[in-house]
Amino acid sequence: MINDITADTRQTTADDSSDRNRTTVSYDPVSGGSDIGTSVVMTVAEALDVDPLDLSPSLNEILDPDALNSLFDSMDGDSMSSLTFSEWDCTVTVYSDGRILVEHDE
């Protein structure tokens, strides 16, 4: 389990030549109705067309949800920050501007 999460601050660009499927969902990082962890799980489940409860291992087994929420709660809106991790045969990137990008092979 990753308990100590650090952010990567940089600009990103999309590579349209990739053979991977992409699902991007936006959440409101300031006043969203659900926490970031829930948004990540729902986005991955949508991308993989599975029930969120069927994802194994669960997000709580991969990342500390409190650390994830604290990381994004502490970011200022002036810089583009992101966290990327790989699990469920996906690469998941959470951006401080409210985007969650899930890339996976078909």
N, C-alpha and C positions, 0 to 999 in steps of 0.2 A: 504494500500500500504506500502511496506517495503521500507523505504528511507535510512535507516542506515544499511548497510550490513557489516558483519564481516566475516572473513574467518576462516575455521577450517583447521588446518595444521596437517595432519596425513597420515599414509600409509593405503591403503584400500586393501581388498581382496574380491574376488568374491565368493559368496555362490552359488554353482551349484545346491544345493538341493532346491532352491527357486521355488515356483509355479508361480512366476511372469515372464512375458515376458520382455526381455531386448533388448534394441536397443542402440548401442554405435556408435557414430560418432566422428570423429576427425576433428578438425579445427586447423589452424595455429595461435597460440596465439600471434605470433610476427608480421607476415605479411599477415594474413588472408584477404581475399577479402571482408568479411562481418564482422560486429561487433558480439560480443558474443550473444547479445539478439536475433539477426536474426538467428544465428546458433541454439540457444535453440528452438526457435519457429519451425524452419524447422525440427529439430530432433524429437520434440514431435509430430508434424503433421505426419511425416513419421512413427513413432512408432504406432500411433493410426489410420493410414491410412485415414486421413482427410485432407481437404484443410487447409493450415495454416491460412487463413482468417476466417475459421469456428471455431477456438479455442475461447472459451468464458469462462471466461473473457480473454481479451487480456493480453499479458505479461506486457504491460505498466500499466495495472490496478493492477498488482500483485507486480511488482518490479519497482523501478526507473531505467530505462535503463542506464542513465548516471552514477549512483552509481555502477551498475553491471560492466560497462566497466571500470570505474575508479578502482574498486577493483582488477580486473584482470590485468589491465595495471600496477598497482603498485607492483605486486608480483614479487619476484625474481625467477629465474629459479633453484635455489639451493634447494628449498623445495617443497614438494607436498602439495598444498593447494587445498581446494575444498569448494564449496557452495552447499548446498542441500536444496531444498524446495519441497513442495507437492502442486500440483494443477492438474486439469484436470484428476483426478483419477490416477495420476502418482506420482512417486517420481523422481525428476530430480536432478542430481548431475553434476556440472560443475567443471572440474579439471583444474588446472593451466598448466598442460602439454598438453592441447588441446583436452581432451576427454570430451564428453557429454554423460552421461549414463541416459537413461530413463527406469524406471521399471514400469510396469503396469500389472494389472490383465486382462485376456482375456475377 
